[in-house]
Amino acid sequence: MRELIRKFLRETGGNFVMIVALASPVLMLLSAGAMDMARYRGSVDELQNIVDFAAIAGAREMVLANSDQASIHTTVNNVITSRMTSKFGGQSYSKNIDVRMDDGEVYVFLSIQVNGMLGQNLFPDNGLIKADSTAIATSSTKICAISLDGNDPHTFMFKDQAELKAAGCSLYANSYSPNAVQLDANVKVDADLLCSSGGAEDQSRKKLVTIITDCPVITDPLKDREPPGFSAGCDEVDFSIGRKEDDEGDDRDGDDNSGGDLISAISDLVFEEQVTLRPGVYCGGIHIGKHVELKFDPGIYIIKDGPFIVEKHSSVKGEGVGFYFTGDNSRFEFEKNSAVNFAAPETGDMAGILFMEDASKLHVEEFNIFTHLADELLGTIYLPMGKLTIDTERSVGADSAFTVILAKEIHLVGKPSLYLNTDYNATSVPVPEGVGPIGGSTYLKN
């Protein structure tokens, strides 16, 4: 039997080779045609995705404060240029952008010629692909947080068992990094939208927020906000009160430098000193030691060339106060088991702004909230060169009518529950223009 098979193969080998040789051109044509059609269908899908995204980007720009037809057109055009270059290289294309302000609509049309290995005769319309999309801007939306860094990874980072409660609000990460946003498995982010200009690492098990990547950058709405005016001199130098963490003989707290067991409420704190501070320029910062109750009179406090530190078992509070951080090492740190409750001014240079950082700083500063006794942080936290870290075990900002955060980086680690409330009508503290309620939501018409 084996010999018969070998004989058969010897006798038919030449015919088989001839058949393959004759069939090869046909097979190659069929293969090329299949690849051409796959490329065509892929190009149709890509072009539609681009016009959809560009239209939505324009509609989102439309709902922002101070947007106009020119700025919306520029946004759409930039999105088209970037995405067409990425997906179609340097191939030429036609476009039409129609911004209809009265109707709240943005229309985008694109067309491009697709050529295959076999030319374009197999394609509909000889390979001319067309796509259009219309996006509509409507109702109202709210911006509660923006991470302003444009390049670094993890500018919006939620680790461990962190929670962000921002129902009815939108969050934006301006970084183009593919890892601009990081959500660990056990975190919970409850918001309407988390929009990343780059990418997102979403490992969260509970999907409570819609995450969109490759979003247009949100221009810093406070970049033109003038800093508060203040004198060149110092009203206080290296202001310090209360016993420090490393004071000898301070053993009665029975805890380590991390703060020990959590204090359950402000009423459980024991104070040795009660002090009131007046607005002014505090050179070298403000250092509040342990067991101090300190009230800030209404006004603006300039924290210059030094930190604002509140140690454990002390309480600071103030209504109508604004803190401006300028110079080296000007930052805040609220330690575990300290009580921090502030409301921003209603009028004046810092109306609506609770904490504001000098945007001309050359180095990133660390702003830290380690306490869970920060029930009221009413106003806007604006740290254009700052990294805000909230690392505690309970809620922060739950009693604030509203809180808005704009920082270079925003990190939640540990077990905090950060509340970004939006009850704007419950307070006379104004929301700075460009954040809070700013306009509308967007959707595709077609």
C-alpha positions, 0 to 999 in steps of 0.5 A: 500500500505504501508503495502504491501511494508513493508511486501515485505521488510521483506520477501526479507531482508535476500536475499538482505543481502546474495546478498550483501555478495556474491557480496562484494568481487567482488566489492572490487576487482573491486575497488582495480583494478581501484585504481591500474590502476589510480596509475599506470597511475599517476606513468607513468605521474610523471616519464615522468615529472621527466625525462623531468625536469631533462633533461631541468635542465641539458641543462640549466646548459650546456649553462652556462659559465664554465659548463662541463660534470661533473657539468651537470651530477651532476645537473641532478643527484641532480634533479632526487634524489630530485624529485624521493624522493618527488614523490616515497619515498624511492623506488629503481629505475634505471637511466641513464644520458648521457651528449653529449657535442658535440651535445648539448644534455642531455639524461635522462632515469628512470625506476621503479617498480610499485606494486598495491594492486592486485600485478602487473599482471594487469599492462603492463610489470608487472608494470615496468615503463620506461621513457626517455627524451632528451633536447637540448641546443642551440642559446644564452640567457641572464641573466639580474637579479638574486635574490640570497637568497636561503630561504626567500619568496618574494626575487623577488617581484613586487608590485603595478603597477611596470614594469620590461622591460627586453625583450630578457632576463631571470630572476632567483630567487634562493629561495626554498620558495614556495613564492619566486616570487610575482607578484601583479595583476597590475604589468608587467614583460616583459622578456623571462623567470622568473625561480624560484627555489621555487614557484611563486605567479603570480596574474598579469593580463598581462602574458608577461613572462613565469614563471617556478618553481622548477628550478635549482639554478643559482650559483652566477656567481660573488661569486669568484670575488675579491674585489678591493684593497684599503688602510686601511686608509681613504681619507675622513671621513664623507664627506658631502656637501650641505644643509641637508633635515632638515636644517632650513630655507630651505622652498623654495622647497615647498615639504615634505621629500618624495620629493614633486612633481616630477621634470620632467627633470635634466635641471629643477634642480637648483644647489648652488654648483658644486663639483668634487670628486676623487676616494678613501676611504670614511669612514663614507660614502658620503652625498650629500645634496640638490641643489648640482651638483657633478661629480665623476672622473673615478676610484673606490670609497670605501664606508666604514662604512657609506651610500652613500646618495643623497638628492632631487634636487641634481645631481651625475654623473660619467663615468668609476666609481665603488662603493664598499660598505664595513663595517656597514651601507654601502649602497646607497639611492638615494632620490626622485628628485635626479639625478643619472647617472653612467657608470661602469669602462671598465678596472681594478678591477671593470671592468663592475661592477657599484655597488659591496657589500662586500659579508662577511657582516653579515647583510642585507643592504637596497639599495634604488632607490627612484628617476626617474631621474636615466636614466643611470645605466650602468653596473652590480649591485652586492649586495650579502647581499643587498636588492635592492628596486626601488620605484619611479613613472617613468623609471629607467635605460632607457638610459643604454646600459645594466644593470644587477642586482644580489642581495639577494632580488630585490623588485619593488614597486610603479610605476617604470619602470625598464629597463634591456637593453641588447645592449652590443655592444653599450658600451665598458663596459664589461659584467662580465662572467656568466651574460649577454649573457651566452649561449643558450636556451633549449627545449625538443627533444622528 
